[in-house]
Amino acid sequence: MTAPRAAQKPHVHLMHSHQRPDPYHWLRDDERADPDVLAHLQAENDHSAAVLKANADLEAQLYGEMRARIAPEDQSLPWWDHVWQLRERTLDGQEYALVEGRRSEEAPWQLLLDGNQLAGDANYFALGDMALSPDGRWLAYSTDHNGDRSYSVHLVDLASGQPRAEAFPQISGELVWGADSNSLYYLTLDDSLLPYRLNRQVLGQEPEVLYEEADNSFWLGLGESRDRQYLMLSAAATLTSEVLMLPLDGSDPVPRPFWPRREGIEYQLDRLHDRFVVLSNEQAPNFKLLTGSGADAMTERQGHDPEVLLEDFDLLDGALALTERYQGQARIRILWDQHDALLPWEGAVHDVWLGHSDDTGELVVGFQSPVQPPSLYRIEADLSKTLLKTKPVPNCDLSQYRCQRIEVAARDGAQVPVTLMWRQDSFRQGQNPLLIDGYGAYGISLDPGFSQARFSLLDRGFVLAVAHIRGGQEKGRAWYEAGRRQHKWHSFHDFIDVTKALVAKGWGAADQLFCEGRSAGGLLMGAVLNEAPGLYKGALVGVPFVDVVTTMLDDGLPLTTGEYDEWGNPNNASDYFLMLSYSPYDNVRAQAYPHIYVRSGLHDTQVAYWEPAKWVARLRDLKTDQHLLLLETELEVGHGGLSGRYRQYQETARDFAFVIALAEGRLG
């Protein structure tokens, strides 16, 4: 079956006296309307569909299994938002949740929003934010219908149930009401779709700009203080942040910084009952916790610990809850004025987080593991836990599955954590197919969460591994620093070394190794496949950031200027040549590659569709093998792929069918 070949058109990038030929540069179309480009993407889609037709029955079986593990009906815990109690409810066969509300616990629930009606026939739909006015009259919400992270604002009069016609610009998603219930705050987007302006819109009037971010390496975020007295405007770059405060009663129209930004200093802030709480990394790489009555009256409550990363907190009456990370594991500490205590949990591999804390002030925490579905607990005053809800997982015997955390040595001696999952009755040392997932960027930790879809692989004898490589933050801030900018090669070497170590320890068969990564994890895949192509039988690569140098030289793209501290600034020669050394597109060479299945989204604003399209085109031109190379571009969605509680598993089923068929010799 002949794969499509993209035409080569002469184009050369020149930087630092270095020429980079880019014959597939023409595949970039910012308007996403060029007929030649769309025809090529469609040809790739048609080729993928033709090849994967052989997997149709397996795909359908996998999708059926995943769908059967979704409870037909479910509902969230109720929560209070001003004068409304809210809940989300899902119904059998419906993709999206209903949002229901009532003004007292004795009143019947009434439908406020139906996500299915809002989504219509779109392949992608997201409800960005939902904000109730303090008086309970107005419901404002934001929606995205193609995954480009540009949201439309809608307004409903809950007294009549009718929408209000109000002109809003496209926004970043977040919404905050003023105390008067007549003014709405939101963030608008610049030409690269980054949030850069804070607007206040009094209903019936034109919006007023209250703040504009002048530094294009920063992006804005919006929220409320815990006591709902202040709008909290965050301005953040990779390594620097600032929080500006604005009274929601309208007494001061100017957002003012709690602490002015200083390069390299990050902090997050909240307030309750005239008490401020701050997490700051000033002279504390793993962060420290401070409390006090104002910016000039803060004292240290939890000091810096080189072994413990402080990540998040929630304010309570008389106490606060703090999320920490120690030896790769998240944990929760409760702090009172004079003492503190850790919440105990069973199991060596798990994830815990601070749950939705509503206007009641109760502390709710979440718990999950790879073999235990998410559960929510209310934490009582004596630290006992009351189970509130466990996510139902029908048609699945969870007792059949096991998980374990190990560490393996990288080539420089660093101990890399690895989370492993398998089915107990199908493990055969050194014989199982092994799928390894990784990310390793932005300080994002791949926590050991629950995914019911994985059991379809485990049931077929796969062992699954998550490599917690450098560039993530599983082992603290130093672990992140060791995998960014000039240390980026550590991420790639860690992944390769983990793969080899797992084979040596018998966790998988040497000829049945598969790898997986999305977004920055797609960059990981591209670099690893260039460096160690013979190690893997197949690769799943989603929305991959693979044209690193070209993208980071274009400051008109959404994430470029804000990520110089993550990857480097290629306008500087040293950064340019370092990034060039690992950029997957620039390092494709004439060698044999494994089977590769690549996914992208036409409306992706985080990793533009042309990056994977160009990468696949160059791979086709240079690779020396006859292995499968498939590119599938979803033409109506963005970075996150298909949405919907059922539909999202169509992509997962297709991905899993690809590696299962390869492992069983039915494909390729």
VENLIN-V5883 format. One record per residue. N is the residue number from 1. RES is the residue in three letters. OMEGA is omega in radians with two decimals (999 if undefined). Layout:
n=N res=RES omega=OMEGA
n=N res=RES omega=OMEGA
This chain:
n=1 res=MET omega=-3.03
n=2 res=THR omega=3.12
n=3 res=ALA omega=3.11
n=4 res=PRO omega=3.10
n=5 res=ARG omega=3.09
n=6 res=ALA omega=3.08
n=7 res=ALA omega=3.05
n=8 res=GLN omega=3.14
n=9 res=LYS omega=-3.04
n=10 res=PRO omega=3.03
n=11 res=HIS omega=-3.11
n=12 res=VAL omega=3.00
n=13 res=HIS omega=3.12
n=14 res=LEU omega=3.13
n=15 res=MET omega=3.12
n=16 res=HIS omega=3.13
n=17 res=SER omega=-3.13
n=18 res=HIS omega=3.14
n=19 res=GLN omega=3.08
n=20 res=ARG omega=3.07
n=21 res=PRO omega=-3.11
n=22 res=ASP omega=-3.04
n=23 res=PRO omega=-3.14
n=24 res=TYR omega=3.12
n=25 res=HIS omega=-3.10
n=26 res=TRP omega=3.13
n=27 res=LEU omega=3.06
n=28 res=ARG omega=3.04
n=29 res=ASP omega=-3.08
n=30 res=ASP omega=3.14
n=31 res=GLU omega=3.13
n=32 res=ARG omega=-3.08
n=33 res=ALA omega=-3.11
n=34 res=ASP omega=-3.07
n=35 res=PRO omega=3.13
n=36 res=ASP omega=3.11
n=37 res=VAL omega=-3.12
n=38 res=LEU omega=3.12
n=39 res=ALA omega=3.11
n=40 res=HIS omega=3.12
n=41 res=LEU omega=3.12
n=42 res=GLN omega=3.09
n=43 res=ALA omega=3.07
n=44 res=GLU omega=3.12
n=45 res=ASN omega=-3.14
n=46 res=ASP omega=3.12
n=47 res=HIS omega=3.12
n=48 res=SER omega=-3.13
n=49 res=ALA omega=-3.13
n=50 res=ALA omega=3.14
n=51 res=VAL omega=-3.04
n=52 res=LEU omega=3.08
n=53 res=LYS omega=3.12
n=54 res=ALA omega=-3.13
n=55 res=ASN omega=-2.97
n=56 res=ALA omega=-3.12
n=57 res=ASP omega=3.12
n=58 res=LEU omega=3.09
n=59 res=GLU omega=-3.12
n=60 res=ALA omega=3.12
n=61 res=GLN omega=3.14
n=62 res=LEU omega=3.14
n=63 res=TYR omega=3.10
n=64 res=GLY omega=3.10
n=65 res=GLU omega=-3.12
n=66 res=MET omega=3.14
n=67 res=ARG omega=-3.12
n=68 res=ALA omega=3.12
n=69 res=ARG omega=3.08
n=70 res=ILE omega=3.11
n=71 res=ALA omega=-3.11
n=72 res=PRO omega=3.12
n=73 res=GLU omega=-3.14
n=74 res=ASP omega=3.07
n=75 res=GLN omega=3.14
n=76 res=SER omega=2.90
n=77 res=LEU omega=3.06
n=78 res=PRO omega=3.07
n=79 res=TRP omega=-3.13
n=80 res=TRP omega=3.06
n=81 res=ASP omega=-3.01
n=82 res=HIS omega=-3.03
n=83 res=VAL omega=-3.13
n=84 res=TRP omega=2.88
n=85 res=GLN omega=-3.03
n=86 res=LEU omega=2.97
n=87 res=ARG omega=3.00
n=88 res=GLU omega=-3.09
n=89 res=ARG omega=3.07
n=90 res=THR omega=-3.11
n=91 res=LEU omega=-3.09
n=92 res=ASP omega=3.07
n=93 res=GLY omega=-3.11
n=94 res=GLN omega=-3.06
n=95 res=GLU omega=-2.97
n=96 res=TYR omega=-3.05
n=97 res=ALA omega=2.91
n=98 res=LEU omega=3.01
n=99 res=VAL omega=-3.10
n=100 res=GLU omega=-3.11
n=101 res=GLY omega=3.04
n=102 res=ARG omega=-3.07
n=103 res=ARG omega=3.04
n=104 res=SER omega=-3.11
n=105 res=GLU omega=3.09
n=106 res=GLU omega=-3.07
n=107 res=ALA omega=3.06
n=108 res=PRO omega=3.08
n=109 res=TRP omega=3.05
n=110 res=GLN omega=-3.11
n=111 res=LEU omega=3.08
n=112 res=LEU omega=3.13
n=113 res=LEU omega=3.04
n=114 res=ASP omega=-3.11
n=115 res=GLY omega=-3.14
n=116 res=ASN omega=3.08
n=117 res=GLN omega=-3.14
n=118 res=LEU omega=-3.11
n=119 res=ALA omega=-3.07
n=120 res=GLY omega=-3.12
n=121 res=ASP omega=-3.07
n=122 res=ALA omega=3.06
n=123 res=ASN omega=3.10
n=124 res=TYR omega=3.03
n=125 res=PHE omega=3.06
n=126 res=ALA omega=2.97
n=127 res=LEU omega=-3.01
n=128 res=GLY omega=-3.13
n=129 res=ASP omega=3.14
n=130 res=MET omega=-3.04
n=131 res=ALA omega=3.08
n=132 res=LEU omega=3.09
n=133 res=SER omega=-3.09
n=134 res=PRO omega=3.13
n=135 res=ASP omega=3.08
n=136 res=GLY omega=-3.08
n=137 res=ARG omega=-2.97
n=138 res=TRP omega=2.97
n=139 res=LEU omega=3.04
n=140 res=ALA omega=3.10
n=141 res=TYR omega=-3.10
n=142 res=SER omega=-3.08
n=143 res=THR omega=3.07
n=144 res=ASP omega=-3.07
n=145 res=HIS omega=3.08
n=146 res=ASN omega=3.04
n=147 res=GLY omega=3.13
n=148 res=ASP omega=3.10
n=149 res=ARG omega=3.01
n=150 res=SER omega=-2.93
n=151 res=TYR omega=3.00
n=152 res=SER omega=-3.12
n=153 res=VAL omega=3.12
n=154 res=HIS omega=-3.07
n=155 res=LEU omega=3.13
n=156 res=VAL omega=3.01
n=157 res=ASP omega=-3.06
n=158 res=LEU omega=3.09
n=159 res=ALA omega=-3.13
n=160 res=SER omega=-3.06
n=161 res=GLY omega=-3.07
n=162 res=GLN omega=3.05
n=163 res=PRO omega=3.07
n=164 res=ARG omega=3.10
n=165 res=ALA omega=-3.12
n=166 res=GLU omega=-3.09
n=167 res=ALA omega=3.07
n=168 res=PHE omega=2.99
n=169 res=PRO omega=3.00
n=170 res=GLN omega=-3.01
n=171 res=ILE omega=-3.13
n=172 res=SER omega=3.11
n=173 res=GLY omega=-3.03
n=174 res=GLU omega=-3.12
n=175 res=LEU omega=3.08
n=176 res=VAL omega=3.10
n=177 res=TRP omega=2.94
n=178 res=GLY omega=-3.11
n=179 res=ALA omega=-3.13
n=180 res=ASP omega=-3.11
n=181 res=SER omega=-3.11
n=182 res=ASN omega=3.14
n=183 res=SER omega=-3.07
n=184 res=LEU omega=3.13
n=185 res=TYR omega=3.12
n=186 res=TYR omega=-3.14
n=187 res=LEU omega=3.06
n=188 res=THR omega=-2.96
n=189 res=LEU omega=3.03
n=190 res=ASP omega=-3.07
n=191 res=ASP omega=3.11
n=192 res=SER omega=3.07
n=193 res=LEU omega=3.00
n=194 res=LEU omega=3.11
n=195 res=PRO omega=-3.05
n=196 res=TYR omega=-3.14
n=197 res=ARG omega=2.98
n=198 res=LEU omega=3.11
n=199 res=ASN omega=2.91
n=200 res=ARG omega=-3.14
n=201 res=GLN omega=2.98
n=202 res=VAL omega=-3.05
n=203 res=LEU omega=-3.13
n=204 res=GLY omega=-3.11
n=205 res=GLN omega=3.08
n=206 res=GLU omega=3.13
n=207 res=PRO omega=3.11
n=208 res=GLU omega=3.11
n=209 res=VAL omega=-3.14
n=210 res=LEU omega=-3.10
n=211 res=TYR omega=3.04
n=212 res=GLU omega=3.13
n=213 res=GLU omega=-3.07
n=214 res=ALA omega=-3.09
n=215 res=ASP omega=-3.05
n=216 res=ASN omega=2.99
n=217 res=SER omega=3.10
n=218 res=PHE omega=3.01
n=219 res=TRP omega=-3.03
n=220 res=LEU omega=3.01
n=221 res=GLY omega=-2.97
n=222 res=LEU omega=3.07
n=223 res=GLY omega=3.11
n=224 res=GLU omega=2.99
n=225 res=SER omega=-3.09
n=226 res=ARG omega=3.13
n=227 res=ASP omega=3.07
n=228 res=ARG omega=3.10
n=229 res=GLN omega=-3.04
n=230 res=TYR omega=2.86
n=231 res=LEU omega=-3.14
n=232 res=MET omega=-3.12
n=233 res=LEU omega=3.13
n=234 res=SER omega=3.01
n=235 res=ALA omega=-2.99
n=236 res=ALA omega=2.87
n=237 res=ALA omega=-3.06
n=238 res=THR omega=-3.01
n=239 res=LEU omega=-3.09
n=240 res=THR omega=3.09
n=241 res=SER omega=-3.11
n=242 res=GLU omega=3.06
n=243 res=VAL omega=3.08
n=244 res=LEU omega=-3.06
n=245 res=MET omega=3.13
n=246 res=LEU omega=3.13
n=247 res=PRO omega=-3.11
n=248 res=LEU omega=3.06
n=249 res=ASP omega=3.08
n=250 res=GLY omega=-3.07
n=251 res=SER omega=3.11
n=252 res=ASP omega=-3.07
n=253 res=PRO omega=-3.05
n=254 res=VAL omega=3.03
n=255 res=PRO omega=-3.08
n=256 res=ARG omega=-3.09
n=257 res=PRO omega=3.00
n=258 res=PHE omega=2.93
n=259 res=TRP omega=3.10
n=260 res=PRO omega=-3.11
n=261 res=ARG omega=3.02
n=262 res=ARG omega=-3.06
n=263 res=GLU omega=3.10
n=264 res=GLY omega=3.14
n=265 res=ILE omega=3.08
n=266 res=GLU omega=3.02
n=267 res=TYR omega=2.98
n=268 res=GLN omega=-2.87
n=269 res=LEU omega=2.95
n=270 res=ASP omega=-3.05
n=271 res=ARG omega=3.04
n=272 res=LEU omega=3.09
n=273 res=HIS omega=3.09
n=274 res=ASP omega=3.09
n=275 res=ARG omega=3.08
n=276 res=PHE omega=3.05
n=277 res=VAL omega=-3.08
n=278 res=VAL omega=2.84
n=279 res=LEU omega=-3.08
n=280 res=SER omega=3.09
n=281 res=ASN omega=3.12
n=282 res=GLU omega=-3.05
n=283 res=GLN omega=-3.11
n=284 res=ALA omega=-3.06
n=285 res=PRO omega=3.11
n=286 res=ASN omega=3.07
n=287 res=PHE omega=3.06
n=288 res=LYS omega=-3.09
n=289 res=LEU omega=3.13
n=290 res=LEU omega=3.07
n=291 res=THR omega=3.11
n=292 res=GLY omega=-3.06
n=293 res=SER omega=3.14
n=294 res=GLY omega=-3.03
n=295 res=ALA omega=-3.11
n=296 res=ASP omega=-3.08
n=297 res=ALA omega=-3.11
n=298 res=MET omega=3.10
n=299 res=THR omega=-3.08
n=300 res=GLU omega=3.09
n=301 res=ARG omega=3.11
n=302 res=GLN omega=-3.04
n=303 res=GLY omega=3.13
n=304 res=HIS omega=3.08
n=305 res=ASP omega=-3.11
n=306 res=PRO omega=-3.13
n=307 res=GLU omega=-3.03
n=308 res=VAL omega=3.08
n=309 res=LEU omega=3.06
n=310 res=LEU omega=-2.95
n=311 res=GLU omega=-3.01
n=312 res=ASP omega=3.10
n=313 res=PHE omega=3.03
n=314 res=ASP omega=-3.10
n=315 res=LEU omega=3.14
n=316 res=LEU omega=3.03
n=317 res=ASP omega=3.07
n=318 res=GLY omega=-3.11
n=319 res=ALA omega=2.96
n=320 res=LEU omega=3.13
n=321 res=ALA omega=-3.04
n=322 res=LEU omega=3.04
n=323 res=THR omega=3.12
n=324 res=GLU omega=3.02
n=325 res=ARG omega=-3.10
n=326 res=TYR omega=-3.14
n=327 res=GLN omega=3.08
n=328 res=GLY omega=-3.03
n=329 res=GLN omega=3.06
n=330 res=ALA omega=3.07
n=331 res=ARG omega=-3.08
n=332 res=ILE omega=3.11
n=333 res=ARG omega=3.05
n=334 res=ILE omega=-3.11
n=335 res=LEU omega=2.97
n=336 res=TRP omega=-3.08
n=337 res=ASP omega=-3.00
n=338 res=GLN omega=-3.10
n=339 res=HIS omega=3.13
n=340 res=ASP omega=-3.13
n=341 res=ALA omega=3.06
n=342 res=LEU omega=3.03
n=343 res=LEU omega=-3.14
n=344 res=PRO omega=3.07
n=345 res=TRP omega=3.09
n=346 res=GLU omega=3.08
n=347 res=GLY omega=-3.09
n=348 res=ALA omega=-3.11
n=349 res=VAL omega=3.12
n=350 res=HIS omega=3.07
n=351 res=ASP omega=3.06
n=352 res=VAL omega=-3.12
n=353 res=TRP omega=3.07
n=354 res=LEU omega=-3.08
n=355 res=GLY omega=-3.11
n=356 res=HIS omega=3.13
n=357 res=SER omega=-2.99
n=358 res=ASP omega=-3.07
n=359 res=ASP omega=3.09
n=360 res=THR omega=3.14
n=361 res=GLY omega=3.09
n=362 res=GLU omega=3.06
n=363 res=LEU omega=3.08
n=364 res=VAL omega=3.11
n=365 res=VAL omega=3.12
n=366 res=GLY omega=3.14
n=367 res=PHE omega=3.02
n=368 res=GLN omega=3.00
n=369 res=SER omega=3.10
n=370 res=PRO omega=-3.11
n=371 res=VAL omega=3.10
n=372 res=GLN omega=-3.09
n=373 res=PRO omega=-3.11
n=374 res=PRO omega=3.06
n=375 res=SER omega=3.09
n=376 res=LEU omega=-3.11
n=377 res=TYR omega=2.93
n=378 res=ARG omega=-3.13
n=379 res=ILE omega=-3.11
n=380 res=GLU omega=-3.08
n=381 res=ALA omega=3.14
n=382 res=ASP omega=3.14
n=383 res=LEU omega=2.99
n=384 res=SER omega=-3.07
n=385 res=LYS omega=3.05
n=386 res=THR omega=-3.13
n=387 res=LEU omega=3.13
n=388 res=LEU omega=-3.08
n=389 res=LYS omega=2.97
n=390 res=THR omega=3.13
n=391 res=LYS omega=-3.13
n=392 res=PRO omega=3.10
n=393 res=VAL omega=-3.11
n=394 res=PRO omega=3.04
n=395 res=ASN omega=-3.10
n=396 res=CYS omega=3.09
n=397 res=ASP omega=-3.05
n=398 res=LEU omega=-3.12
n=399 res=SER omega=-3.12
n=400 res=GLN omega=-2.94
n=401 res=TYR omega=-3.11
n=402 res=ARG omega=3.03
n=403 res=CYS omega=-3.09
n=404 res=GLN omega=3.03
n=405 res=ARG omega=3.05
n=406 res=ILE omega=2.99
n=407 res=GLU omega=3.10
n=408 res=VAL omega=-3.08
n=409 res=ALA omega=2.97
n=410 res=ALA omega=-3.03
n=411 res=ARG omega=3.12
n=412 res=ASP omega=3.10
n=413 res=GLY omega=3.12
n=414 res=ALA omega=-3.14
n=415 res=GLN omega=-3.04
n=416 res=VAL omega=3.09
n=417 res=PRO omega=3.09
n=418 res=VAL omega=3.03
n=419 res=THR omega=-3.08
n=420 res=LEU omega=3.10
n=421 res=MET omega=3.11
n=422 res=TRP omega=3.03
n=423 res=ARG omega=-2.94
n=424 res=GLN omega=-3.06
n=425 res=ASP omega=3.14
n=426 res=SER omega=-3.14
n=427 res=PHE omega=3.07
n=428 res=ARG omega=-2.99
n=429 res=GLN omega=3.10
n=430 res=GLY omega=-3.06
n=431 res=GLN omega=-3.04
n=432 res=ASN omega=2.90
n=433 res=PRO omega=-3.03
n=434 res=LEU omega=3.09
n=435 res=LEU omega=-3.06
n=436 res=ILE omega=-3.13
n=437 res=ASP omega=3.10
n=438 res=GLY omega=3.12
n=439 res=TYR omega=2.97
n=440 res=GLY omega=3.12
n=441 res=ALA omega=3.03
n=442 res=TYR omega=-3.06
n=443 res=GLY omega=3.13
n=444 res=ILE omega=3.13
n=445 res=SER omega=3.07
n=446 res=LEU omega=-3.08
n=447 res=ASP omega=-3.11
n=448 res=PRO omega=-3.10
n=449 res=GLY omega=-3.08
n=450 res=PHE omega=3.03
n=451 res=SER omega=-3.11
n=452 res=GLN omega=-3.12
n=453 res=ALA omega=-3.08
n=454 res=ARG omega=-3.05
n=455 res=PHE omega=3.08
n=456 res=SER omega=3.02
n=457 res=LEU omega=-3.13
n=458 res=LEU omega=3.13
n=459 res=ASP omega=3.13
n=460 res=ARG omega=2.99
n=461 res=GLY omega=3.12
n=462 res=PHE omega=2.84
n=463 res=VAL omega=3.13
n=464 res=LEU omega=3.14
n=465 res=ALA omega=2.98
n=466 res=VAL omega=-3.14
n=467 res=ALA omega=-3.10
n=468 res=HIS omega=-2.97
n=469 res=ILE omega=3.11
n=470 res=ARG omega=-2.96
n=471 res=GLY omega=2.90
n=472 res=GLY omega=-3.08
n=473 res=GLN omega=-3.09
n=474 res=GLU omega=-3.10
n=475 res=LYS omega=3.08
n=476 res=GLY omega=-3.05
n=477 res=ARG omega=-3.14
n=478 res=ALA omega=3.11
n=479 res=TRP omega=3.07
n=480 res=TYR omega=-3.10
n=481 res=GLU omega=-3.11
n=482 res=ALA omega=-3.13
n=483 res=GLY omega=3.09
n=484 res=ARG omega=3.12
n=485 res=ARG omega=-3.03
n=486 res=GLN omega=3.13
n=487 res=HIS omega=-3.00
n=488 res=LYS omega=-3.12
n=489 res=TRP omega=3.09
n=490 res=HIS omega=-3.12
n=491 res=SER omega=-3.08
n=492 res=PHE omega=3.12
n=493 res=HIS omega=3.12
n=494 res=ASP omega=-3.08
n=495 res=PHE omega=3.11
n=496 res=ILE omega=-3.12
n=497 res=ASP omega=3.06
n=498 res=VAL omega=3.14
n=499 res=THR omega=-3.12
n=500 res=LYS omega=-3.13
n=501 res=ALA omega=3.14
n=502 res=LEU omega=3.07
n=503 res=VAL omega=-3.13
n=504 res=ALA omega=-3.14
n=505 res=LYS omega=3.06
n=506 res=GLY omega=-3.13
n=507 res=TRP omega=3.11
n=508 res=GLY omega=3.11
n=509 res=ALA omega=-3.06
n=510 res=ALA omega=-3.13
n=511 res=ASP omega=-3.12
n=512 res=GLN omega=-3.10
n=513 res=LEU omega=3.13
n=514 res=PHE omega=-3.14
n=515 res=CYS omega=-3.03
n=516 res=GLU omega=3.05
n=517 res=GLY omega=-3.14
n=518 res=ARG omega=3.03
n=519 res=SER omega=3.03
n=520 res=ALA omega=2.99
n=521 res=GLY omega=3.02
n=522 res=GLY omega=2.98
n=523 res=LEU omega=3.08
n=524 res=LEU omega=-3.13
n=525 res=MET omega=-3.11
n=526 res=GLY omega=3.14
n=527 res=ALA omega=-3.14
n=528 res=VAL omega=-3.12
n=529 res=LEU omega=3.04
n=530 res=ASN omega=-3.05
n=531 res=GLU omega=-3.05
n=532 res=ALA omega=-3.03
n=533 res=PRO omega=-3.11
n=534 res=GLY omega=-3.08
n=535 res=LEU omega=-2.98
n=536 res=TYR omega=3.05
n=537 res=LYS omega=-3.12
n=538 res=GLY omega=-3.11
n=539 res=ALA omega=2.99
n=540 res=LEU omega=-3.01
n=541 res=VAL omega=-3.08
n=542 res=GLY omega=3.10
n=543 res=VAL omega=-2.94
n=544 res=PRO omega=3.04
n=545 res=PHE omega=-2.95
n=546 res=VAL omega=3.10
n=547 res=ASP omega=-2.88
n=548 res=VAL omega=-3.03
n=549 res=VAL omega=-3.13
n=550 res=THR omega=-3.14
n=551 res=THR omega=-3.07
n=552 res=MET omega=3.00
n=553 res=LEU omega=-3.09
n=554 res=ASP omega=-3.08
n=555 res=ASP omega=3.04
n=556 res=GLY omega=3.11
n=557 res=LEU omega=-2.95
n=558 res=PRO omega=-2.95
n=559 res=LEU omega=-2.97
n=560 res=THR omega=-2.99
n=561 res=THR omega=-3.14
n=562 res=GLY omega=-3.06
n=563 res=GLU omega=3.06
n=564 res=TYR omega=-3.13
n=565 res=ASP omega=3.10
n=566 res=GLU omega=-3.03
n=567 res=TRP omega=-3.00
n=568 res=GLY omega=3.12
n=569 res=ASN omega=-3.05
n=570 res=PRO omega=2.98
n=571 res=ASN omega=2.99
n=572 res=ASN omega=-3.01
n=573 res=ALA omega=-3.10
n=574 res=SER omega=3.10
n=575 res=ASP omega=-3.12
n=576 res=TYR omega=-3.05
n=577 res=PHE omega=3.03
n=578 res=LEU omega=-3.14
n=579 res=MET omega=3.11
n=580 res=LEU omega=-3.09
n=581 res=SER omega=-3.12
n=582 res=TYR omega=-3.12
n=583 res=SER omega=-3.01
n=584 res=PRO omega=-3.11
n=585 res=TYR omega=-3.08
n=586 res=ASP omega=-3.08
n=587 res=ASN omega=2.99
n=588 res=VAL omega=-3.12
n=589 res=ARG omega=-3.09
n=590 res=ALA omega=3.12
n=591 res=GLN omega=3.12
n=592 res=ALA omega=3.09
n=593 res=TYR omega=3.08
n=594 res=PRO omega=2.99
n=595 res=HIS omega=-3.06
n=596 res=ILE omega=3.08
n=597 res=TYR omega=-3.03
n=598 res=VAL omega=3.08
n=599 res=ARG omega=3.03
n=600 res=SER omega=3.12
n=601 res=GLY omega=-3.08
n=602 res=LEU omega=-3.06
n=603 res=HIS omega=3.11
n=604 res=ASP omega=3.08
n=605 res=THR omega=3.12
n=606 res=GLN omega=2.98
n=607 res=VAL omega=-3.04
n=608 res=ALA omega=-3.06
n=609 res=TYR omega=-3.04
n=610 res=TRP omega=3.10
n=611 res=GLU omega=3.09
n=612 res=PRO omega=3.14
n=613 res=ALA omega=3.12
n=614 res=LYS omega=-3.13
n=615 res=TRP omega=3.13
n=616 res=VAL omega=3.13
n=617 res=ALA omega=-3.14
n=618 res=ARG omega=3.06
n=619 res=LEU omega=-3.13
n=620 res=ARG omega=-3.08
n=621 res=ASP omega=-2.96
n=622 res=LEU omega=-3.02
n=623 res=LYS omega=-3.00
n=624 res=THR omega=-3.06
n=625 res=ASP omega=3.06
n=626 res=GLN omega=-3.13
n=627 res=HIS omega=-3.13
n=628 res=LEU omega=3.00
n=629 res=LEU omega=-3.02
n=630 res=LEU omega=3.04
n=631 res=LEU omega=3.09
n=632 res=GLU omega=-3.14
n=633 res=THR omega=3.04
n=634 res=GLU omega=-2.97
n=635 res=LEU omega=-3.09
n=636 res=GLU omega=-3.06
n=637 res=VAL omega=-3.11
n=638 res=GLY omega=-2.96
n=639 res=HIS omega=-3.04
n=640 res=GLY omega=-3.12
n=641 res=GLY omega=-3.13
n=642 res=LEU omega=3.11
n=643 res=SER omega=-3.10
n=644 res=GLY omega=-3.02
n=645 res=ARG omega=3.00
n=646 res=TYR omega=-2.98
n=647 res=ARG omega=-3.12
n=648 res=GLN omega=-3.09
n=649 res=TYR omega=3.04
n=650 res=GLN omega=3.11
n=651 res=GLU omega=3.13
n=652 res=THR omega=3.13
n=653 res=ALA omega=3.13
n=654 res=ARG omega=3.09
n=655 res=ASP omega=-3.11
n=656 res=PHE omega=3.11
n=657 res=ALA omega=3.13
n=658 res=PHE omega=-3.08
n=659 res=VAL omega=3.10
n=660 res=ILE omega=-3.13
n=661 res=ALA omega=3.07
n=662 res=LEU omega=-3.12
n=663 res=ALA omega=-3.10
n=664 res=GLU omega=3.11
n=665 res=GLY omega=-3.12
n=666 res=ARG omega=-3.08
n=667 res=LEU omega=3.06
n=668 res=GLY omega=999
